[in-house]
Amino acid sequence: MTPYEEAARLIADADGLLVTAGAGMGVDSGLPDFRGNEGFWRAYPALAHARLDFRTVASPRTFETDPKLAWGFYGHRLNLYRATTPHRGFAQLLAIAAKLAHGAFVFTSNVDGHFQKSGFAPERVAECHGSIHHLQCLRPCTDAIWPADGFRPEVDATRCRITSAPPGCPHCSGLARPNILMFGDGGWIERRARLQERALLEWLGDVHRPVVLELGAGRAVPTVRWFGEQRDVPMIRINPVDWAIDPRFGIGLAVGALDGIEEIAAALG
């Protein structure tokens, strides 16, 4: 058996697919990779010029001290995620999951909403770091979370600054921010993410033979990898760099997310 055939066998023997996805899942859709300052600054030259790193910009403190810069960064990301089409691997995952009795559930650190955009039911997606498509109060004045659907940021990409009005909190009229877990973040409202995770655990309670398919999740921010490993079930790890896994527990495939999904789909037939 080839490694892809073995991965296909693990999925064929399962009755539920737990997809655990990190930033590597979006790279094949053309989304930037923020691992390390080089990748971040390549995507945002204005921040490279100012020598501002990802941890500094992606923080509530920047919304307090320079909201136009903070919303320049997050507004640009919101526009990018809305404009980008998820790669075909998402649809292939849906087709694979449709063959299993309990389908699939996604646990992801990605905030782009691309699983839902590609057809995954919102009630089958757990976003452990929140979603850029939802907003909350910066303070926060309440624990309210609301959709960002009506917010259309205009951003000067050369300066990474928002030029239109940033969103406001409908409850206190203060500044709103994305409902995303940032660095040094004591104000993130996690209620939505916790409800999603509760639904995931309930789903797992009904699945008798789950298999974990880990896609592009590394060790730098280990939340996704840790969640999958804690299930103590067979795992397929797809990662072009950090792919190693104890063969007693699963299979490691040293490829990108899209290539790995396509090879497994072909092996399943």
C-alpha positions in Angstrom: 0.0 0.0 0.0 1.2 3.5 -0.8 0.9 6.1 2.0 -2.1 7.6 0.2 -3.8 4.3 -0.1 -3.3 3.7 3.6 -4.7 7.1 4.4 -7.7 6.3 2.1 -8.2 3.0 4.0 -8.3 4.9 7.4 -11.0 7.2 6.0 -13.0 4.3 4.4 -13.0 2.5 7.7 -14.3 5.6 9.6 -17.8 6.8 10.2 -16.9 10.4 10.8 -14.1 12.8 9.5 -12.7 15.3 11.9 -10.9 17.9 9.8 -8.3 19.9 11.8 -7.0 22.8 9.7 -4.3 25.4 10.2 -2.9 28.2 8.1 -1.5 25.8 5.5 -5.0 25.0 4.3 -5.4 28.5 2.9 -2.0 28.8 1.2 -3.2 26.8 -1.8 -6.0 29.3 -2.3 -3.3 32.1 -2.6 -3.7 33.4 0.9 -0.5 34.8 2.6 1.4 32.9 5.1 2.2 34.9 8.3 4.7 32.4 9.8 7.8 34.6 10.5 8.2 38.2 9.8 9.5 37.6 6.2 6.1 36.2 5.0 4.2 38.9 6.9 6.2 41.7 5.6 6.1 40.4 2.1 2.3 40.6 2.2 2.4 44.0 3.9 5.4 46.1 2.7 4.2 49.2 4.6 4.5 47.3 7.9 7.9 46.0 6.8 9.0 49.6 6.3 7.7 50.6 9.7 9.3 47.4 11.2 6.0 46.4 12.7 5.7 42.6 13.2 2.6 40.4 13.1 2.4 40.1 16.9 2.4 43.9 17.3 -0.2 44.7 14.6 -2.5 41.8 15.5 -3.2 43.0 19.0 -6.0 44.9 20.8 -3.3 47.4 21.8 -2.9 48.6 18.2 -6.7 49.1 17.9 -6.4 51.4 21.0 -3.3 53.3 19.9 -3.7 53.4 16.1 -7.1 52.2 15.0 -6.6 53.2 11.4 -3.6 51.0 11.1 -5.2 48.1 13.0 -8.3 48.3 10.7 -6.1 48.8 7.7 -4.6 45.4 8.4 -7.8 43.6 9.3 -9.9 45.5 6.7 -7.4 44.4 4.0 -7.6 40.8 5.3 -11.4 40.9 5.3 -11.5 42.1 1.7 -9.0 39.5 0.7 -10.8 36.6 2.3 -14.1 37.8 0.7 -12.5 38.1 -2.7 -10.6 34.8 -2.7 -12.1 31.6 -3.9 -11.3 28.5 -1.8 -9.3 25.9 -3.6 -10.9 22.8 -5.0 -9.6 20.7 -2.0 -12.5 22.1 0.1 -15.0 20.6 -2.3 -13.1 17.3 -2.4 -13.3 17.1 1.4 -17.1 17.6 1.2 -17.3 14.8 -1.3 -15.2 12.5 0.9 -17.2 13.3 4.0 -20.5 12.7 2.2 -19.6 9.0 2.0 -19.3 8.7 5.8 -22.3 8.0 8.1 -21.6 11.1 10.3 -20.0 13.3 7.6 -17.4 15.8 8.7 -16.8 18.4 11.4 -14.1 21.0 11.1 -11.9 22.4 13.9 -9.8 25.3 12.5 -7.6 28.2 13.7 -8.3 29.9 10.4 -10.5 33.0 10.6 -11.2 33.4 6.9 -14.5 31.6 6.8 -13.5 29.5 3.8 -14.9 26.2 5.0 -18.4 27.8 5.2 -17.8 29.7 1.9 -17.0 26.4 0.2 -20.2 24.6 1.4 -19.5 23.2 4.8 -22.5 23.7 7.1 -21.8 26.5 9.6 -23.0 24.3 12.4 -20.2 21.8 11.5 -17.3 24.3 11.8 -15.5 25.2 15.0 -13.3 28.3 14.7 -11.1 28.2 17.8 -9.6 31.7 17.2 -12.8 33.3 16.1 -13.8 34.8 12.7 -13.0 37.9 10.8 -16.6 37.9 9.5 -17.9 38.8 13.0 -17.3 41.8 15.2 -17.4 42.8 18.8 -16.8 45.9 21.0 -13.2 46.7 21.6 -13.8 47.6 25.3 -15.9 45.3 25.3 -19.1 46.9 26.8 -21.2 43.7 26.4 -20.6 40.1 25.2 -22.4 40.8 22.0 -21.0 39.4 18.7 -22.5 40.5 15.4 -21.9 39.8 11.6 -19.5 42.0 9.7 -21.7 41.6 6.5 -22.5 45.3 6.2 -19.0 46.5 6.8 -17.1 47.3 3.5 -13.7 48.7 4.5 -11.8 50.9 2.1 -8.1 50.5 2.6 -5.0 52.3 1.3 -2.8 49.1 0.9 0.3 51.1 0.3 0.1 52.5 3.8 -2.0 49.7 5.4 -4.5 52.2 6.7 -8.2 52.3 6.5 -9.6 55.3 4.7 -13.3 54.7 5.4 -15.0 54.9 8.7 -14.1 51.9 11.0 -17.0 49.9 12.4 -18.6 51.0 15.6 -20.2 49.2 18.5 -24.0 49.4 18.2 -24.3 49.3 22.0 -21.9 52.0 23.2 -20.8 53.7 19.9 -17.2 52.9 20.6 -14.8 51.2 18.3 -15.5 47.7 17.1 -12.9 45.1 16.4 -12.9 41.6 14.8 -14.1 38.8 17.0 -10.7 37.2 16.6 -8.3 36.0 19.4 -5.3 38.3 19.0 -1.9 38.4 20.8 -2.1 39.6 24.3 -5.8 39.6 24.1 -7.8 39.8 27.3 -10.9 41.2 25.7 -11.8 38.5 23.1 -15.4 37.4 23.5 -15.1 33.6 23.1 -18.7 32.7 23.5 -19.3 31.9 19.9 -16.2 29.8 19.6 -17.1 27.9 22.8 -20.6 27.1 21.5 -19.0 25.8 18.3 -16.6 23.6 20.2 -19.4 22.3 22.3 -21.3 21.2 19.2 -18.1 19.5 17.9 -17.7 17.5 21.1 -21.4 16.5 21.0 -20.8 15.3 17.4 -17.8 13.3 18.4 -19.9 11.6 21.1 -22.1 10.2 18.3 -19.2 9.0 16.1 -17.9 5.5 16.8 -14.9 5.4 14.5 -13.6 8.9 13.8 -10.5 9.7 11.9 -8.6 13.0 12.1 -7.4 14.6 8.9 -4.9 17.4 9.9 -4.2 19.9 7.2 -1.4 22.5 7.4 -1.3 22.8 11.2 2.1 23.4 12.7 3.7 23.8 16.1 4.1 27.6 16.2 0.5 28.0 17.3 -0.2 24.4 18.4 -3.9 24.7 19.2 -5.1 22.7 16.2 -2.5 20.1 16.4 -3.1 19.6 20.1 -6.8 19.2 19.6 -6.5 16.5 17.0 -3.9 14.6 19.0 -6.0 14.6 22.1 -8.7 12.6 20.4 -6.5 9.5 20.5 -7.9 8.2 17.2 -6.2 7.4 13.9 -4.7 10.5 12.3 -3.6 11.6 8.8 -1.2 14.5 9.0 -0.7 16.6 5.8 2.1 19.1 6.1 4.9 19.9 3.6 7.4 20.6 6.4 6.3 19.4 9.8 4.6 16.1 8.7 6.2 13.6 11.0 3.9 11.4 13.2 4.4 8.2 15.2 3.4 5.4 12.8 1.6 3.7 15.6 -0.9 6.6 15.6 -1.2 7.6 12.0 0.3 8.6 8.7 2.3 11.6 7.8 2.3 13.0 4.3 4.9 15.6 3.3 2.8 17.6 0.9 0.6 20.7 0.8 -3.0 20.5 1.8 -4.4 20.6 -1.8 -2.1 17.9 -3.1 -2.7 15.7 -0.2 -6.4 15.9 -0.4 -6.4 15.2 -4.1 -4.1 12.2 -3.8 -6.3 10.7 -1.0 -9.5 11.4 -3.0 -8.0 9.6 -6.0 -7.0 6.6 -3.8 -10.6 6.5 -2.4 -11.9 6.3 -6.0 
